[in-house]
Amino acid sequence: MKKFLLACSILACITLAGCSAGYVATRPADVTYVRPVSPGSSYVWISGNWVWGGGNYHWQEGNWHEGKQGRTYKSGNWENDHNGYKWRKGRWE
């Protein structure tokens, strides 16, 4: 019986964490700020990202990065499904 209760408890924790980890019911408001001047022509602006932590999203401002030859940067975006909204982080493609 103890093993069964332990298994149920673990399953409940995994299920509840999976449903809420990284999902919010409503997406945070868009953030606007002034982009600093580029440090050089080879730099690419990396848009800010929403970072999950402490049970909520927190804004991390964008910055300039040296470009990666043959690759482009795709900004992050909000995805919505039956669990709510989840941030898909920006990435190089």
MMTF fields as JSON, N, C-alpha, C and O atoms, coordinates in Angstrom:
{
  "mmtfVersion": "1.0.0",
  "mmtfProducer": "UNKNOWN",
  "numBonds": 371,
  "numAtoms": 372,
  "numGroups": 93,
  "numChains": 1,
  "numModels": 1,
  "chainsPerModel": [1],
  "groupsPerChain": [93],
  "chainIdList": ["A"],
  "bondAtomList": [4, 2, 8, 6, 12, 10, 16, 14, 20, 18, 24, 22, 28, 26, 32, 30, 36, 34, 40, 38, 44, 42, 48, 46, 52, 50, 56, 54, 60, 58, 64, 62, 68, 66, 72, 70, 76, 74, 80, 78, 84, 82, 88, 86, 92, 90, 96, 94, 100, 98, 104, 102, 108, 106, 112, 110, 116, 114, 120, 118, 124, 122, 128, 126, 132, 130, 136, 134, 140, 138, 144, 142, 148, 146, 152, 150, 156, 154, 160, 158, 164, 162, 168, 166, 172, 170, 176, 174, 180, 178, 184, 182, 188, 186, 192, 190, 196, 194, 200, 198, 204, 202, 208, 206, 212, 210, 216, 214, 220, 218, 224, 222, 228, 226, 232, 230, 236, 234, 240, 238, 244, 242, 248, 246, 252, 250, 256, 254, 260, 258, 264, 262, 268, 266, 272, 270, 276, 274, 280, 278, 284, 282, 288, 286, 292, 290, 296, 294, 300, 298, 304, 302, 308, 306, 312, 310, 316, 314, 320, 318, 324, 322, 328, 326, 332, 330, 336, 334, 340, 338, 344, 342, 348, 346, 352, 350, 356, 354, 360, 358, 364, 362, 368, 366],
  "bondOrderList": [1, 1, 1, 1, 1, 1, 1, 1, 1, 1, 1, 1, 1, 1, 1, 1, 1, 1, 1, 1, 1, 1, 1, 1, 1, 1, 1, 1, 1, 1, 1, 1, 1, 1, 1, 1, 1, 1, 1, 1, 1, 1, 1, 1, 1, 1, 1, 1, 1, 1, 1, 1, 1, 1, 1, 1, 1, 1, 1, 1, 1, 1, 1, 1, 1, 1, 1, 1, 1, 1, 1, 1, 1, 1, 1, 1, 1, 1, 1, 1, 1, 1, 1, 1, 1, 1, 1, 1, 1, 1, 1, 1],
  "groupList": [{"groupName": "MET", "atomNameList": ["N", "CA", "C", "O"], "elementList": ["N", "C", "C", "O"], "formalChargeList": [0, 0, 0, 0], "bondAtomList": [1, 0, 2, 1, 3, 2], "bondOrderList": [1, 1, 2], "singleLetterCode": "M", "chemCompType": "L-PEPTIDE LINKING"}, {"groupName": "LYS", "atomNameList": ["N", "CA", "C", "O"], "elementList": ["N", "C", "C", "O"], "formalChargeList": [0, 0, 0, 0], "bondAtomList": [1, 0, 2, 1, 3, 2], "bondOrderList": [1, 1, 2], "singleLetterCode": "K", "chemCompType": "L-PEPTIDE LINKING"}, {"groupName": "PHE", "atomNameList": ["N", "CA", "C", "O"], "elementList": ["N", "C", "C", "O"], "formalChargeList": [0, 0, 0, 0], "bondAtomList": [1, 0, 2, 1, 3, 2], "bondOrderList": [1, 1, 2], "singleLetterCode": "F", "chemCompType": "L-PEPTIDE LINKING"}, {"groupName": "LEU", "atomNameList": ["N", "CA", "C", "O"], "elementList": ["N", "C", "C", "O"], "formalChargeList": [0, 0, 0, 0], "bondAtomList": [1, 0, 2, 1, 3, 2], "bondOrderList": [1, 1, 2], "singleLetterCode": "L", "chemCompType": "L-PEPTIDE LINKING"}, {"groupName": "ALA", "atomNameList": ["N", "CA", "C", "O"], "elementList": ["N", "C", "C", "O"], "formalChargeList": [0, 0, 0, 0], "bondAtomList": [1, 0, 2, 1, 3, 2], "bondOrderList": [1, 1, 2], "singleLetterCode": "A", "chemCompType": "L-PEPTIDE LINKING"}, {"groupName": "CYS", "atomNameList": ["N", "CA", "C", "O"], "elementList": ["N", "C", "C", "O"], "formalChargeList": [0, 0, 0, 0], "bondAtomList": [1, 0, 2, 1, 3, 2], "bondOrderList": [1, 1, 2], "singleLetterCode": "C", "chemCompType": "L-PEPTIDE LINKING"}, {"groupName": "SER", "atomNameList": ["N", "CA", "C", "O"], "elementList": ["N", "C", "C", "O"], "formalChargeList": [0, 0, 0, 0], "bondAtomList": [1, 0, 2, 1, 3, 2], "bondOrderList": [1, 1, 2], "singleLetterCode": "S", "chemCompType": "L-PEPTIDE LINKING"}, {"groupName": "ILE", "atomNameList": ["N", "CA", "C", "O"], "elementList": ["N", "C", "C", "O"], "formalChargeList": [0, 0, 0, 0], "bondAtomList": [1, 0, 2, 1, 3, 2], "bondOrderList": [1, 1, 2], "singleLetterCode": "I", "chemCompType": "L-PEPTIDE LINKING"}, {"groupName": "THR", "atomNameList": ["N", "CA", "C", "O"], "elementList": ["N", "C", "C", "O"], "formalChargeList": [0, 0, 0, 0], "bondAtomList": [1, 0, 2, 1, 3, 2], "bondOrderList": [1, 1, 2], "singleLetterCode": "T", "chemCompType": "L-PEPTIDE LINKING"}, {"groupName": "GLY", "atomNameList": ["N", "CA", "C", "O"], "elementList": ["N", "C", "C", "O"], "formalChargeList": [0, 0, 0, 0], "bondAtomList": [1, 0, 2, 1, 3, 2], "bondOrderList": [1, 1, 2], "singleLetterCode": "G", "chemCompType": "PEPTIDE LINKING"}, {"groupName": "TYR", "atomNameList": ["N", "CA", "C", "O"], "elementList": ["N", "C", "C", "O"], "formalChargeList": [0, 0, 0, 0], "bondAtomList": [1, 0, 2, 1, 3, 2], "bondOrderList": [1, 1, 2], "singleLetterCode": "Y", "chemCompType": "L-PEPTIDE LINKING"}, {"groupName": "VAL", "atomNameList": ["N", "CA", "C", "O"], "elementList": ["N", "C", "C", "O"], "formalChargeList": [0, 0, 0, 0], "bondAtomList": [1, 0, 2, 1, 3, 2], "bondOrderList": [1, 1, 2], "singleLetterCode": "V", "chemCompType": "L-PEPTIDE LINKING"}, {"groupName": "ARG", "atomNameList": ["N", "CA", "C", "O"], "elementList": ["N", "C", "C", "O"], "formalChargeList": [0, 0, 0, 0], "bondAtomList": [1, 0, 2, 1, 3, 2], "bondOrderList": [1, 1, 2], "singleLetterCode": "R", "chemCompType": "L-PEPTIDE LINKING"}, {"groupName": "PRO", "atomNameList": ["N", "CA", "C", "O"], "elementList": ["N", "C", "C", "O"], "formalChargeList": [0, 0, 0, 0], "bondAtomList": [1, 0, 2, 1, 3, 2], "bondOrderList": [1, 1, 2], "singleLetterCode": "P", "chemCompType": "L-PEPTIDE LINKING"}, {"groupName": "ASP", "atomNameList": ["N", "CA", "C", "O"], "elementList": ["N", "C", "C", "O"], "formalChargeList": [0, 0, 0, 0], "bondAtomList": [1, 0, 2, 1, 3, 2], "bondOrderList": [1, 1, 2], "singleLetterCode": "D", "chemCompType": "L-PEPTIDE LINKING"}, {"groupName": "TRP", "atomNameList": ["N", "CA", "C", "O"], "elementList": ["N", "C", "C", "O"], "formalChargeList": [0, 0, 0, 0], "bondAtomList": [1, 0, 2, 1, 3, 2], "bondOrderList": [1, 1, 2], "singleLetterCode": "W", "chemCompType": "L-PEPTIDE LINKING"}, {"groupName": "ASN", "atomNameList": ["N", "CA", "C", "O"], "elementList": ["N", "C", "C", "O"], "formalChargeList": [0, 0, 0, 0], "bondAtomList": [1, 0, 2, 1, 3, 2], "bondOrderList": [1, 1, 2], "singleLetterCode": "N", "chemCompType": "L-PEPTIDE LINKING"}, {"groupName": "HIS", "atomNameList": ["N", "CA", "C", "O"], "elementList": ["N", "C", "C", "O"], "formalChargeList": [0, 0, 0, 0], "bondAtomList": [1, 0, 2, 1, 3, 2], "bondOrderList": [1, 1, 2], "singleLetterCode": "H", "chemCompType": "L-PEPTIDE LINKING"}, {"groupName": "GLN", "atomNameList": ["N", "CA", "C", "O"], "elementList": ["N", "C", "C", "O"], "formalChargeList": [0, 0, 0, 0], "bondAtomList": [1, 0, 2, 1, 3, 2], "bondOrderList": [1, 1, 2], "singleLetterCode": "Q", "chemCompType": "L-PEPTIDE LINKING"}, {"groupName": "GLU", "atomNameList": ["N", "CA", "C", "O"], "elementList": ["N", "C", "C", "O"], "formalChargeList": [0, 0, 0, 0], "bondAtomList": [1, 0, 2, 1, 3, 2], "bondOrderList": [1, 1, 2], "singleLetterCode": "E", "chemCompType": "L-PEPTIDE LINKING"}],
  "groupTypeList": [0, 1, 1, 2, 3, 3, 4, 5, 6, 7, 3, 4, 5, 7, 8, 3, 4, 9, 5, 6, 4, 9, 10, 11, 4, 8, 12, 13, 4, 14, 11, 8, 10, 11, 12, 13, 11, 6, 13, 9, 6, 6, 10, 11, 15, 7, 6, 9, 16, 15, 11, 15, 9, 9, 9, 16, 10, 17, 15, 18, 19, 9, 16, 15, 17, 19, 9, 1, 18, 9, 12, 8, 10, 1, 6, 9, 16, 15, 19, 16, 14, 17, 16, 9, 10, 1, 15, 12, 1, 9, 12, 15, 19],
  "groupIdList": [1, 2, 3, 4, 5, 6, 7, 8, 9, 10, 11, 12, 13, 14, 15, 16, 17, 18, 19, 20, 21, 22, 23, 24, 25, 26, 27, 28, 29, 30, 31, 32, 33, 34, 35, 36, 37, 38, 39, 40, 41, 42, 43, 44, 45, 46, 47, 48, 49, 50, 51, 52, 53, 54, 55, 56, 57, 58, 59, 60, 61, 62, 63, 64, 65, 66, 67, 68, 69, 70, 71, 72, 73, 74, 75, 76, 77, 78, 79, 80, 81, 82, 83, 84, 85, 86, 87, 88, 89, 90, 91, 92, 93],
  "secStructList": [7, 2, 2, 2, 2, 2, 2, 2, 2, 2, 2, 2, 2, 2, 2, 2, 2, 2, 2, 2, 6, 6, 7, 5, 1, 1, 7, 7, 7, 7, 7, 7, 7, 7, 7, 7, 7, 7, 1, 7, 6, 6, 3, 3, 3, 3, 7, 7, 3, 3, 3, 3, 3, 6, 6, 3, 3, 3, 3, 3, 7, 7, 3, 3, 3, 3, 7, 7, 6, 6, 7, 7, 3, 3, 7, 7, 3, 3, 3, 3, 3, 6, 6, 3, 3, 3, 3, 3, 7, 7, 3, 3, 7],
  "xCoordList": [0.826, 0.0, 0.867, 0.552, 1.979, 2.856, 3.456, 3.57, 3.841, 4.417, 3.391, 3.724, 2.159, 1.096, 0.885, 0.777, 0.825, 0.642, 1.828, 1.648, 3.037, 4.229, 4.184, 4.48, 3.814, 3.723, 2.667, 2.893, 1.517, 0.465, 0.935, 0.649, 1.658, 2.171, 3.155, 3.094, 4.054, 5.043, 4.343, 4.673, 3.398, 2.654, 1.899, 1.87, 1.29, 0.566, 1.516, 1.194, 2.681, 3.661, 4.123, 4.202, 4.425, 4.868, 3.762, 4.021, 2.547, 1.412, 1.176, 1.024, 1.145, 0.904, 2.041, 1.791, 3.273, 4.419, 4.393, 4.688, 4.041, 3.999, 2.929, 3.103, 1.827, 0.74, 1.06, 0.624, 1.818, 2.005, 3.396, 3.559, 4.387, 5.764, 5.902, 5.819, 6.111, 6.323, 5.056, 5.137, 3.895, 2.641, 2.0, 2.042, 1.409, 0.632, -0.714, -0.83, -1.734, -3.087, -3.159, -3.798, -2.511, -2.469, -1.015, -0.242, -0.658, 0.73, 1.025, 0.149, 2.255, 2.62, 2.521, 2.587, 2.363, 2.289, 3.622, 4.679, 3.562, 4.778, 5.636, 5.126, 6.949, 7.899, 8.5, 8.908, 8.549, 9.202, 10.337, 10.206, 11.444, 12.59, 13.446, 13.27, 14.356, 15.209, 16.383, 17.102, 16.567, 17.682, 18.956, 18.971, 20.033, 21.274, 21.896, 21.563, 22.78, 23.451, 24.325, 24.958, 24.357, 25.161, 26.653, 27.135, 27.388, 28.828, 29.614, 30.802, 28.961, 29.649, 28.758, 27.7, 29.185, 28.351, 28.198, 27.274, 29.055, 28.961, 28.061, 27.923, 27.449, 26.628, 25.157, 24.66, 24.481, 23.058, 22.328, 22.805, 21.172, 20.375, 19.644, 18.906, 19.851, 19.147, 18.032, 18.29, 16.803, 15.652, 15.609, 16.141, 14.972, 14.826, 14.015, 13.289, 14.157, 13.45, 12.741, 13.176, 11.646, 10.977, 11.61, 11.711, 12.038, 12.708, 11.807, 11.319, 11.588, 10.752, 11.564, 12.669, 11.026, 11.691, 10.789, 10.095, 10.803, 9.986, 8.494, 7.711, 8.099, 6.678, 6.078, 4.856, 6.942, 6.446, 7.505, 8.664, 7.1, 8.046, 8.616, 7.925, 9.904, 10.604, 11.286, 11.841, 11.248, 11.81, 13.331, 13.861, 14.012, 15.458, 15.702, 15.38, 16.269, 16.444, 17.359, 18.211, 17.148, 17.964, 19.353, 19.646, 20.203, 21.562, 22.157, 21.573, 23.28, 23.981, 24.931, 25.635, 24.939, 25.864, 26.518, 25.924, 27.745, 28.373, 27.625, 27.296, 27.355, 26.585, 27.275, 28.493, 26.486, 27.012, 26.871, 25.765, 27.974, 27.992, 27.064, 27.112, 26.223, 25.296, 24.072, 23.274, 23.901, 22.756, 22.047, 22.65, 20.765, 19.989, 19.361, 19.162, 19.054, 18.454, 16.952, 16.461, 16.223, 14.764, 14.331, 14.64, 13.617, 13.167, 12.199, 11.53, 12.135, 11.204, 9.763, 9.497, 8.846, 7.426, 6.586, 7.016, 5.383, 4.443, 3.69, 3.216, 3.582, 2.776, 1.617, 1.776, 0.461, -0.745, -1.316, -1.486, -1.61, -2.294, -3.272, -3.576, -3.75, -4.768, -4.258, -5.065, -2.934, -2.375, -2.244, -2.106, -2.284, -2.09, -0.993, -0.751, -0.33, 0.736, 2.096, 2.317, 3.0, 4.368, 5.308, 5.035, 6.409, 7.384, 8.336, 8.921, 8.491, 9.496, 10.668, 10.547, 11.788, 12.97, 13.522, 13.424, 14.101, 14.738, 15.911, 16.466, 16.29, 17.345, 17.99, 17.415, 19.182, 19.881, 19.424, 19.326, 19.145, 18.748, 19.629, 19.464],
  "yCoordList": [-1.199, 0.0, 1.259, 2.233, 1.236, 2.393, 2.692, 3.849, 1.616, 1.8, 2.405, 3.257, 1.964, 2.504, 3.992, 4.784, 4.377, 5.786, 6.631, 7.753, 6.095, 6.811, 7.005, 8.09, 5.954, 6.048, 7.081, 7.862, 7.086, 8.068, 9.485, 10.407, 9.658, 10.984, 11.483, 12.639, 10.618, 10.994, 11.329, 12.328, 10.52, 10.768, 12.088, 12.835, 12.383, 13.645, 14.826, 15.822, 14.73, 15.821, 16.05, 17.189, 14.967, 15.083, 15.682, 16.557, 15.223, 15.724, 17.206, 17.985, 17.594, 18.998, 19.882, 20.975, 19.44, 20.23, 20.353, 21.415, 19.269, 19.302, 20.229, 20.83, 20.354, 21.211, 22.686, 23.525, 23.0, 24.405, 24.937, 26.146, 24.083, 24.549, 25.266, 24.654, 26.554, 27.337, 27.849, 28.56, 27.51, 27.966, 29.029, 28.952, 30.018, 31.034, 31.173, 30.923, 31.576, 31.712, 32.86, 32.741, 33.96, 35.102, 35.511, 35.518, 35.843, 36.216, 37.601, 38.466, 37.809, 39.135, 40.194, 39.882, 41.436, 42.544, 42.68, 42.38, 43.131, 43.36, 44.408, 45.357, 44.225, 45.151, 46.012, 45.503, 47.315, 48.209, 48.937, 49.352, 49.081, 49.796, 50.255, 49.787, 51.153, 51.709, 50.774, 50.415, 50.386, 49.53, 50.37, 51.41, 49.94, 50.706, 50.647, 49.773, 51.564, 51.64, 50.402, 49.927, 49.885, 48.712, 48.99, 50.064, 48.017, 48.21, 48.044, 48.361, 47.55, 47.392, 46.738, 46.203, 46.779, 46.266, 44.748, 44.23, 44.029, 42.567, 42.057, 40.848, 42.983, 42.591, 42.467, 43.17, 41.554, 41.286, 41.531, 41.143, 42.177, 42.417, 41.14, 40.573, 40.693, 39.539, 40.097, 40.684, 39.904, 40.427, 39.842, 38.759, 40.563, 40.08, 38.797, 38.457, 38.099, 36.841, 36.865, 37.522, 36.135, 35.883, 34.634, 33.612, 34.705, 33.597, 33.089, 33.876, 31.771, 31.165, 30.968, 30.428, 31.4, 31.189, 31.624, 32.636, 30.861, 31.204, 31.139, 31.832, 30.3, 30.14, 31.228, 31.346, 32.043, 33.122, 33.496, 33.098, 34.255, 34.744, 36.09, 36.92, 36.29, 37.531, 37.97, 37.145, 39.263, 39.804, 39.934, 40.432, 39.487, 39.633, 40.456, 40.017, 41.644, 42.551, 41.96, 41.115, 42.436, 42.005, 42.622, 43.466, 42.191, 42.716, 42.443, 41.717, 43.008, 42.821, 41.632, 41.47, 40.8, 39.664, 39.694, 40.131, 39.222, 39.113, 38.063, 36.993, 38.384, 37.485, 36.146, 36.033, 35.132, 33.8, 33.582, 33.595, 33.387, 33.286, 32.173, 31.039, 32.534, 31.583, 31.282, 30.419, 31.974, 31.727, 33.04, 34.112, 32.936, 34.114, 33.855, 32.711, 34.952, 34.826, 34.975, 35.946, 34.007, 34.059, 34.423, 33.711, 35.532, 36.01, 35.033, 34.259, 35.079, 34.239, 34.664, 35.755, 33.795, 34.102, 33.308, 32.285, 33.81, 33.132, 32.078, 32.332, 30.884, 29.815, 29.542, 29.569, 29.283, 29.065, 27.695, 27.352, 26.912, 25.633, 25.415, 26.351, 24.216, 23.947, 24.176, 24.296, 24.239, 24.495, 25.979, 26.358, 26.823, 28.263, 28.762, 28.187, 29.835, 30.431, 29.977, 29.868, 29.715, 29.338, 30.058, 30.145, 30.57, 31.314, 30.354, 29.482, 30.51, 29.758, 30.698, 31.707, 30.378, 31.216, 31.459, 30.595, 32.647, 32.957, 32.015, 31.442, 31.857, 30.888, 31.207, 31.903, 30.688, 30.813, 29.676, 28.527, 30.004, 28.975, 29.064, 28.29],
  "zCoordList": [0.0, 0.0, 0.0, -0.683, 0.781, 0.836, -0.538, -0.943, -1.253, -2.586, -3.541, -4.365, -3.424, -4.277, -4.001, -4.938, -2.728, -2.369, -2.823, -3.297, -2.68, -3.134, -4.651, -5.152, -5.371, -6.829, -7.24, -8.165, -6.557, -6.861, -6.574, -7.338, -5.471, -5.118, -6.157, -6.575, -6.571, -7.593, -8.902, -9.541, -9.302, -10.536, -10.464, -11.442, -9.328, -9.17, -9.276, -9.925, -8.647, -8.72, -10.15, -10.61, -10.848, -12.246, -13.103, -13.929, -12.916, -13.694, -13.439, -14.38, -12.179, -11.846, -12.331, -12.84, -12.188, -12.652, -14.164, -14.711, -14.839, -16.3, -16.831, -17.891, -16.117, -16.57, -16.382, -17.169, -15.345, -15.051, -15.38, -15.55, -15.472, -15.68, -17.014, -18.078, -16.936, -18.14, -18.801, -19.803, -18.277, -18.865, -17.983, -16.755, -18.633, -17.933, -18.632, -19.832, -17.869, -18.433, -19.432, -20.478, -19.114, -20.036, -20.212, -19.254, -21.415, -21.667, -21.101, -21.076, -20.649, -20.136, -21.231, -22.42, -20.818, -21.78, -22.514, -21.959, -23.759, -24.528, -23.846, -23.251, -23.938, -23.332, -24.441, -25.485, -24.202, -25.16, -24.449, -23.298, -25.152, -24.619, -25.786, -26.911, -25.528, -26.574, -26.808, -25.876, -28.061, -28.431, -28.488, -29.147, -27.807, -27.871, -29.265, -30.066, -29.538, -30.833, -31.03, -30.087, -32.25, -32.581, -32.393, -32.752, -31.828, -31.665, -32.967, -33.014, -34.025, -35.305, -36.34, -36.008, -37.596, -38.699, -38.682, -39.308, -38.0, -37.971, -36.839, -36.652, -36.085, -34.947, -35.331, -36.21, -34.647, -34.866, -33.549, -32.483, -33.634, -32.436, -32.055, -32.861, -30.826, -30.277, -29.391, -28.34, -29.83, -29.088, -27.692, -27.444, -26.78, -25.417, -25.363, -26.297, -24.255, -24.048, -22.701, -21.756, -22.642, -21.375, -20.784, -21.462, -19.528, -18.859, -17.732, -16.921, -17.685, -16.664, -15.39, -15.435, -14.261, -12.982, -11.843, -11.939, -10.773, -9.612, -9.875, -9.226, -10.832, -11.123, -11.993, -12.082, -12.651, -13.488, -14.528, -14.414, -15.532, -16.537, -16.116, -15.525, -16.437, -16.163, -17.447, -18.173, -17.729, -18.968, -18.872, -17.879, -19.905, -20.028, -21.296, -22.4, -21.13, -22.269, -23.335, -23.063, -24.552, -25.674, -25.631, -24.784, -26.554, -26.634, -28.012, -28.817, -28.267, -29.528, -29.421, -28.424, -30.472, -30.566, -31.934, -32.92, -31.973, -33.274, -34.079, -33.568, -35.358, -36.2, -36.407, -36.26, -36.748, -37.047, -38.542, -39.081, -39.19, -40.649, -41.142, -40.666, -42.111, -42.708, -41.86, -42.225, -40.732, -39.865, -39.577, -39.617, -39.29, -38.916, -37.554, -37.146, -36.861, -35.544, -35.665, -36.239, -35.122, -35.108, -33.693, -32.737, -33.566, -32.255, -31.613, -32.297, -30.286, -29.551, -29.786, -30.291, -29.416, -29.594, -28.596, -28.064, -28.363, -27.483, -28.266, -29.373, -27.684, -28.27, -27.327, -26.107, -27.896, -27.103, -27.433, -28.602, -26.398, -26.588, -25.427, -24.688, -25.27, -24.238, -22.809, -21.887, -22.607, -21.273, -20.967, -19.804, -21.986, -21.811, -22.731, -23.791, -22.322, -23.122, -22.609, -21.403, -23.542, -23.203, -24.164, -25.361, -23.638, -24.442, -25.134, -24.491, -26.428, -27.183, -27.381, -28.076, -26.783, -26.757, -28.168, -29.04, -28.379, -29.648, -29.894, -28.956, -31.185, -31.523, -32.866, -33.702, -33.048, -34.329, -35.232, -34.799, -36.489, -37.471, -38.68, -39.623]
}
